[in-house]
Amino acid sequence: SQTIHQWPATLVQPVGSPLSLECTVEGTSNPNLYWYRQAAGRGLQLLFYSVGIGQISSEVPQNLSASRPQDRQFILSSKKLLLSDSGFYLCAWTANYGYTFGSGTRLTVV
Amino acid sequence: GDSVTQMEGPVTLSEEAFLTINCTYTATGYPSLFWYVQYPGEGLQLLLKATKADDKGSNKGFEATYRKETTSFHLEKGSVQVSDSAVYFCALEGDSSYKLIFGSGTRLLVRP
């Protein structure tokens, strides 16, 4: 069966610190992978998507970057976090069966 | 570009009331349309979908009909329950796109 793992579930980081959120998918190959962010009181914003290893498309200019070092691994990073990076980050994938979302990471930058 | 517009919340209803959450979209071609639900403290779950005009998606008593003439995909339920309290997101995937585009979400609060 297809599953998606996202960790950590909760993260509190100081301003200026680095960030690395990881997402892995099991049970499928060559999925499309996505990072979304949900800021407090707001909707879901697509940050990055990837259709293959090393292929990253950025939807909005920001303080974050994404990488896909392996087919089923998608990483969201930042060199220096800003207060405005706080939010709920969701990883998702799709192949032939519709979109599946991870359980999310709640990031609080203090 | 493609976009989704949802009615703003929060929507507060009494149990067994009728629910409508409006959703309209802008897209070229024939997008697929979705409703996702986010229960408190959880991630997103697919509630229902429709892939072509006049299709009706349904699940758990919720329904939505793909109306191309009005570019709408309104969510309805005849009798809401307290357990339906959640945030509901309308979304589309363009027919030539790899991306799922979401509306801003509508928070539903059902009171006993």
Contacts between the chains, C-beta under 8 A, distances in Angstrom:
chain1	res1	chain2	res2	distance
A	32	B	98	5.3
A	34	B	99	7.6
A	34	B	100	7.2
A	36	B	102	7.6
A	42	B	104	6.5
A	42	B	105	7.8
A	43	B	6	7.9
A	43	B	89	6.8
A	43	B	102	5.5
A	43	B	103	6.0
A	43	B	104	3.5
A	43	B	105	4.6
A	44	B	44	7.8
A	44	B	89	6.3
A	44	B	102	4.1
A	44	B	105	7.1
A	45	B	102	7.8
A	46	B	99	5.9
A	46	B	100	7.4
A	46	B	101	6.9
A	46	B	102	7.7
A	49	B	98	6.1
A	49	B	99	6.0
A	51	B	98	5.9
A	59	B	99	7.7
A	90	B	43	6.1
A	90	B	44	6.6
A	92	B	44	7.9
A	92	B	100	7.3
A	94	B	100	7.6
A	98	B	46	6.3
A	98	B	49	7.1
A	99	B	34	7.8
A	99	B	46	7.1
A	99	B	100	5.5
A	101	B	36	8.0
A	101	B	43	4.8
A	101	B	44	4.3
A	101	B	45	7.7
A	102	B	43	6.2
A	103	B	42	7.2
A	103	B	43	4.6
A	104	B	43	4.7
